[in-house]
């Protein structure tokens, strides 16, 4: 492993100061530009009569409730609307909120908007960068757009300090800078190893908010049921689309948790997008593979599952199981499968798999294209390595019994109808092809009722005979329905005791019989 990671072309550590200097220069240039308002559309200079002058903007955290955006402008023309457009972290889609006017003082207007974050759908993790700008329009159509600015949504219960390497920034509070440094080092190490393996970008910023204990961290997590919070202590949580993670710095495994959660962010960058989604077994397996401080609990759970035949099918691991005992097996099994994939097929195949999934192909198709085997075959290779029972292939699992041959039907000729005499409308079962011996004992069926003797046709007018023929056909159909019901059938062409009869055949026979009788009367 170490030999591989030295050969992937990682950035040497001596480049970090140069990167920090470059980021500092960019930040300074951004601050200088942020002081200049941008006028777009039908606008004049902010200093000319009739223009819009920006007096102040402000963004404040009101943790846990939300974020408040405020702006003050001056204009001799009535302001029509004020809005703020903002992007949360590294999400692709921007949000849009209209500000409400709160005060007017001559030509000055103050307005604000409050964006709530206290619901699961609108939750924003502390430490997230809010990139925003304001848009102000008057009734004459003049429009002012402020420069794009970054604001960090902090947990305002604490005064935060920061350490950074230019890419990863760790926010902490209190005299625990040594813990923050450990978290930063674990993040950098994970970026250097897992970034090239996954083909993920490592230059986009990652922000980490470190809490000292569970009591501090608990209110910062997304809304959840009280039962869940009582039974579960979260040591780390990644918010991958935003490039943010929360970590419990006081935990013994804080460095391992950090590397696990940073890997989740890298998996999102490498394999997920508007079309692609990485399944949980692959996501969690990679995160544990990237854990620089792995424990033994997952290995023990995997050994237990092997011994007691509790391994989970990989096709059922799109999401973690609901049974708490199976959750630990799930993580241990996912890590073991990912290790097999990387060591057996190489890191380049994993990079290709991530890119294929990100392009929008589902995992089954992506695995088939990249590894040349189906998902079940890949799992069976891993199972064979462990020496456990293989899973049946989908073809074997979904195999259907061999169907019985369909009986063939033949139409009656005019001579056969004549042999039936005046009762030619009564259907005669066709000779069916021989069927194989049944493998199960057939259910008993009721014997057919005797058919009434035919009625002489010479004493019946053609019109009445036609009605009689039709009635005979209906009687035959009713008989078929009765026998089918006794056998449990209900569709056309259901086999009867004496062969197979179809509705279409009966109708044809009735028509031919009527034609024959009509021609004899001419």
Beta strands, then each sheet from edge to edge (+ up, - down):
strand 1: 38-41
strand 2: 52-62
strand 3: 66-75
strand 4: 79-88
strand 5: 95-98
strand 6: 100-105
strand 7: 108-116
strand 8: 128-138
strand 9: 142-145
strand 10: 149-153
strand 11: 161-164
strand 12: 168-172
strand 13: 206-211
strand 14: 236-239
strand 15: 244-248
strand 16: 495-496
strand 17: 499-500
sheet 1: 1+ 9- 8+ 4- 5+
sheet 2: 1+ 9- 8+ 10-
sheet 3: 2+ 3- 7+ 6-
sheet 4: 11+ 12- 13- 15- 14+
sheet 5: 16+ 17-
end
